[in-house]
Amino acid sequence: MKQILFIVLVLLGFIACNSPQKTAEKAQAPVMVEAKLKVEGMTCNECEASVAKGVNELAGIDSISANHLDSTAFVRFDSNKTSLKDISKAIENRGYVVASK
């Protein structure tokens, strides 16, 4: 009986040592991208704040600066977490038009 128990324990140990282990996925290093967008429809400081707020709601945004005087927005973001398409959509959802992407 002791021999059978010993064999079972050895087999369980062998199976446990050879079973595939789950490995944590490697976190992707941030790929920071800077973009200048032409944003039509901004007429005041509140428009700038609205654009910035909409873009800042996205994951991966490092910085956003909108300027109604020259109708531009400068965005710095992690391209692993968001895209220019997502940023443009966030701005358009605020009622503005992204003229160049």
N, C-alpha and C positions, 0 to 999 in steps of 0.2 A: 504494500500500500504506500509506503514511504517513497518507493521508487517511482510509482505512477505520479504521485504528487510532485516529486522533484522534476520529472519529465515535463509535466504540465506547466510548472513554473518556468522552466527553462524555455519552453516553446513560447509562452506568453511574453517573456522577456525578449526573445528573438523577434517575435512579431512586432512588438512595440518599438524596438530599435530600428527596424527596417520599414516601418510605415512612413509614408510620405508626410513630411511636416509642412504645415502651413507657413509660408513666409510672408512677411509684411511686404506690401507693394512699395517699391521705391517711390518716394515723393519726387515728382518732377520739379526740376529747378525752374524758377520763374523765368519766363522769356519776356522781358519788358520791351514794349513797343510804344513809340510816341507817334501821335497822329495829329494833323491839323485838319479840322473839318470846317467847311463853309456852312453856316447855319443861318438860314433866312427866316425872318419874322421876329427877331429879337429887337425890341425898341427901348429897353430900359434896364436898370439894375435888377429889377425883380425878374425880368426874363432871364438874365444871366444866372440868377440864383435858382430859378426853376430848372434850367438846363443842367446845372451842376447837381442839383438834388436828384434829378432823374437818373443821371449817369452814375452818381455815387451809390445808388441802390444796387448796382450790379456787382457781382463778385469780381475781384481782381483789379479794381480800379485803384491806382496809386495816386493820381491827381487829375483834376479837371479845372480848366480855367476858361470861362466863356467871356466874350467881349462883344457887347451890342454895337459898339461904335464901328468896328470893322467886320462884324458878322462872322466871327470865328470862334472856334472852340479848340483848345489844345488839350489832348488827353494822353495820359501815360497809364498803360495797363499791362497786365500779365496775359499774354495771348493763350496761355494754357487754361485760363479761367473764363475769358470772354473774348469777343471779337468785335471788329468794326461794325459788322452787321448788327450785333446786339446793341452796341452803343448808339448807332444811328436810329434803331427802332425805339430805344429809350427816349431819345431826343424828340422823335416824331410823335411819340405817345404824349408828349407835353405840348403838342400843338405847333411845333416848328418844322421846317423843312431842311433836311440835310442835302445841300446841293452837290457837294463833291465828297466822295468817300475814298 
